Amino acid sequence: MELVSSCMGQVPQGLGWEVVVVDDNSPDRTFEIATEAFREQPSVILVLRTQDRGLANSIRTGVERSSGDVLIFMDTDFTHDPAEIPKMLHILEQCDVVIGSRFCAGGSMEDLPHYFMSLFYNWFLRVILRTQIQDNLSGFLAIKRRRLEQLPLEAIFFGYGDYCFRLLHHAQRGGFRLLEVPVQYKTRQKGRSKSVFWKLFFSYTYELVRLKVGRSRSTSG
C-alpha cells in the first residue's frame, strides 16, 4: 500500500485526484489489505476482478471506474516512480499523451538485462511500425480522457504489455500530440514479475504483425 500513499503525496496541491487499484484476484491478498488500509479514504477506489484477468483488461477496468479528466497508467511494483507524476502532469498540459520513456535522452532503467531486452524489441517495433517513439512498451503513461475515448478501445486493451504499442500506434495515427519524457525505471520492489521474455516476444510479435497487416489493409482500402 506504500505505492498508493506515495502517489497521493505526489499530486500537485489544488488538484483533485483518485487512485484506482485493480486487483486480478491475486493470492497476496492485495484487495483485502487495500480495503482495510483505505477504508476511510473515498478517493481510493478498489476493484477486484475474477474474470477476463490480464494486465490490459485490468487497465481498461481502471479507466472505466475512474472519473478524472486525466489518466495515469503505472505498474504497482515501484518500477514506475511516483515522483515522476508532477512532471508528467505538467507536460500533459501541452499535449495529449505523455510517455515515461526509458530510451529517450536522460531515461534509464536499473534492471540492465530487462533494459537491453526492451531496447532491442523497441528497435524492432520502430522499424515495423515506422514510428519515432523510443519507448513503445513503457506502460507509464499520462493521457487526457477525452482523447483516450476517441480511440478504438476494443482493439487496444487486451493481452499484456502489447496494449501499449497499440495505444500509441492508434494515437499517433489519430493525430494526437505525443511527447516522451525521460524517466528512471527503478528495480522492482514488490511482487514477482510474470513476464517470460520468449513467451512475450512471440505473443507481442504476433500482435505486431496483426497490427501492421491491419494497417496495410486499411491503407489499401
C-alpha positions as CSV (number, residue, x, y, z in Angstrom):
1,M,0.0,0.0,0.0
2,E,3.1,2.2,0.1
3,L,2.6,2.9,-3.6
4,V,-0.9,4.3,-3.2
5,S,0.3,6.6,-0.3
6,S,3.3,7.7,-2.4
7,C,1.1,8.6,-5.4
8,M,-1.3,10.5,-3.1
9,G,1.7,12.5,-1.8
10,Q,2.9,13.4,-5.4
11,V,-0.4,15.1,-6.6
12,P,0.2,18.8,-7.0
13,Q,-1.6,20.9,-4.5
14,G,-5.0,22.1,-5.5
15,L,-5.7,19.2,-7.9
16,G,-8.5,16.7,-7.3
17,W,-7.4,13.1,-7.5
18,E,-8.4,9.5,-7.2
19,V,-6.4,6.3,-7.2
20,V,-7.9,3.2,-8.8
21,V,-6.4,-0.1,-7.6
22,V,-7.4,-3.1,-9.8
23,D,-6.6,-6.5,-8.4
24,D,-6.9,-9.6,-10.5
25,N,-7.7,-11.8,-7.5
26,S,-4.0,-12.1,-6.7
27,P,-3.0,-14.6,-4.0
28,D,-1.2,-12.0,-1.9
29,R,-4.5,-10.6,-0.5
30,T,-3.9,-7.2,-2.2
31,F,-7.6,-6.4,-2.3
32,E,-8.3,-7.3,1.3
33,I,-5.2,-5.4,2.6
34,A,-6.1,-2.3,0.5
35,T,-9.7,-2.4,1.6
36,E,-8.6,-2.3,5.2
37,A,-5.9,0.3,4.7
38,F,-8.1,2.8,2.8
39,R,-11.5,2.2,4.3
40,E,-11.7,5.8,5.3
41,Q,-10.4,7.2,2.0
42,P,-13.2,7.5,-0.6
43,S,-10.7,8.7,-3.3
44,V,-9.1,5.3,-3.3
45,I,-11.2,3.0,-5.5
46,L,-10.6,-0.7,-5.1
47,V,-11.7,-3.2,-7.8
48,L,-11.5,-7.0,-7.6
49,R,-11.6,-8.8,-10.9
50,T,-12.1,-12.6,-11.1
51,Q,-12.8,-13.0,-14.8
52,D,-11.1,-11.9,-18.0
53,R,-7.9,-11.4,-16.0
54,G,-4.9,-9.8,-17.5
55,L,-2.9,-6.5,-17.5
56,A,-4.6,-4.8,-20.4
57,N,-8.1,-5.8,-19.2
58,S,-7.3,-4.5,-15.8
59,I,-6.1,-1.2,-17.1
60,R,-9.3,-0.7,-19.1
61,T,-11.4,-1.6,-16.0
62,G,-9.4,1.1,-14.1
63,V,-10.2,3.6,-16.9
64,E,-13.9,2.7,-16.7
65,R,-14.1,3.0,-12.9
66,S,-12.3,6.4,-12.9
67,S,-13.8,9.8,-13.4
68,G,-10.9,12.2,-13.8
69,D,-10.1,14.2,-17.0
70,V,-6.5,13.0,-16.8
71,L,-5.4,9.4,-16.5
72,I,-2.1,8.0,-15.5
73,F,-1.2,4.3,-16.0
74,M,1.5,2.8,-14.0
75,D,2.7,-0.5,-12.5
76,T,2.3,-1.3,-8.8
77,D,5.8,-2.7,-8.1
78,F,7.6,0.7,-7.8
79,T,9.2,0.2,-11.2
80,H,7.4,3.4,-12.1
81,D,8.4,6.1,-9.7
82,P,5.5,8.2,-8.3
83,A,7.9,11.1,-8.1
84,E,7.6,11.4,-11.9
85,I,3.9,12.2,-11.7
86,P,4.1,16.0,-11.2
87,K,6.4,16.3,-14.2
88,M,4.1,14.2,-16.4
89,L,1.0,16.1,-15.4
90,H,2.7,19.4,-16.1
91,I,3.8,18.4,-19.6
92,L,0.4,16.9,-20.4
93,E,-1.0,20.5,-20.3
94,Q,0.8,20.9,-23.7
95,C,0.0,17.6,-25.4
96,D,-2.4,14.7,-25.4
97,V,-0.2,11.8,-24.3
98,V,3.0,11.8,-22.2
99,I,5.1,8.7,-22.3
100,G,7.5,8.0,-19.5
101,S,10.4,6.8,-21.6
102,R,13.5,4.7,-20.7
103,F,15.1,5.2,-24.0
104,C,14.9,8.9,-24.9
105,A,17.8,11.1,-23.7
106,G,18.0,11.1,-19.9
107,G,15.9,7.9,-19.4
108,S,17.3,4.8,-17.8
109,M,16.4,1.5,-16.1
110,E,18.2,-0.1,-13.1
111,D,17.4,-3.7,-14.3
112,L,20.0,-3.8,-17.1
113,P,19.1,-7.2,-18.6
114,H,15.5,-6.1,-18.9
115,Y,16.6,-2.7,-20.2
116,F,18.6,-4.2,-23.1
117,M,15.9,-6.7,-24.0
118,S,13.3,-3.9,-24.1
119,L,15.7,-1.7,-26.1
120,F,16.1,-4.4,-28.7
121,Y,12.4,-5.0,-29.0
122,N,11.7,-1.3,-29.3
123,W,14.1,-1.1,-32.2
124,F,12.2,-3.9,-33.8
125,L,8.9,-2.1,-33.2
126,R,10.1,1.2,-34.6
127,V,11.3,-0.5,-37.8
128,I,8.0,-2.4,-38.3
129,L,5.6,0.5,-37.3
130,R,7.9,3.2,-38.7
131,T,7.5,5.3,-35.6
132,Q,9.9,7.7,-33.9
133,I,8.6,6.8,-30.4
134,Q,11.5,5.5,-28.5
135,D,9.7,3.5,-25.8
136,N,6.6,1.8,-27.2
137,L,6.3,-0.6,-24.3
138,S,6.6,2.0,-21.5
139,G,3.3,1.3,-19.6
140,F,3.9,4.6,-17.7
141,L,1.6,7.0,-19.5
142,A,-0.4,10.1,-18.8
143,I,-3.3,10.7,-21.2
144,K,-6.3,13.0,-21.5
145,R,-9.5,11.1,-21.0
146,R,-11.3,12.8,-23.9
147,R,-8.6,11.8,-26.3
148,L,-8.4,8.2,-25.0
149,E,-12.1,7.8,-25.5
150,Q,-11.6,8.7,-29.2
151,L,-9.5,5.6,-29.7
152,P,-10.8,2.1,-30.6
153,L,-10.5,0.7,-27.0
154,E,-11.6,-2.8,-28.0
155,A,-8.7,-3.0,-30.5
156,I,-6.2,-1.8,-27.8
157,F,-7.0,-3.2,-24.4
158,F,-6.3,-7.0,-24.5
159,G,-3.3,-9.1,-23.9
160,Y,-0.4,-8.0,-21.7
161,G,2.0,-5.1,-22.3
162,D,1.4,-5.1,-26.0
163,Y,-1.6,-2.9,-25.3
164,C,0.9,0.0,-25.0
165,F,2.3,-0.1,-28.6
166,R,-1.3,-0.5,-29.9
167,L,-2.5,2.5,-27.9
168,L,0.5,4.7,-29.1
169,H,0.1,3.5,-32.7
170,H,-3.6,4.4,-32.8
171,A,-2.9,7.7,-31.0
172,Q,-0.2,8.6,-33.5
173,R,-2.4,7.7,-36.5
174,G,-5.2,9.8,-34.9
175,G,-3.1,12.9,-34.9
176,F,-2.6,13.0,-31.2
177,R,0.3,15.1,-29.8
178,L,2.6,12.7,-28.1
179,L,5.7,13.6,-26.1
180,E,8.3,11.3,-24.5
181,V,9.9,12.4,-21.2
182,P,12.9,10.7,-19.6
183,V,12.1,8.6,-16.5
184,Q,14.3,6.3,-14.4
185,Y,12.8,2.8,-14.0
186,K,13.6,1.5,-10.6
187,T,14.3,-2.1,-9.6
188,R,11.1,-4.0,-8.7
189,Q,10.4,-3.6,-5.0
190,K,7.1,-5.5,-4.7
191,G,5.8,-8.8,-6.1
192,R,7.3,-11.1,-8.7
193,S,7.3,-10.5,-12.5
194,K,5.0,-12.7,-14.5
195,S,6.9,-11.9,-17.7
196,V,8.7,-14.6,-19.6
197,F,10.8,-13.0,-22.3
198,W,10.4,-15.5,-25.1
199,K,6.7,-16.0,-24.5
200,L,6.2,-12.3,-24.6
201,F,8.5,-11.9,-27.7
202,F,6.3,-14.3,-29.7
203,S,3.0,-13.0,-28.5
204,Y,4.0,-9.4,-29.0
205,T,5.3,-10.1,-32.4
206,Y,2.1,-11.9,-33.4
207,E,0.1,-8.8,-32.3
208,L,2.6,-6.5,-34.0
209,V,2.2,-8.4,-37.3
210,R,-1.6,-8.3,-37.0
211,L,-1.5,-4.5,-36.3
212,K,0.8,-4.0,-39.3
213,V,-1.3,-6.1,-41.7
214,G,-4.5,-4.4,-40.5
215,R,-3.0,-1.0,-41.1
216,S,-1.8,-2.1,-44.6
217,R,-5.3,-3.4,-45.5
218,S,-6.8,-0.2,-44.2
219,T,-4.4,1.9,-46.3
220,S,-5.1,-0.2,-49.4
221,G,-8.8,0.1,-48.9
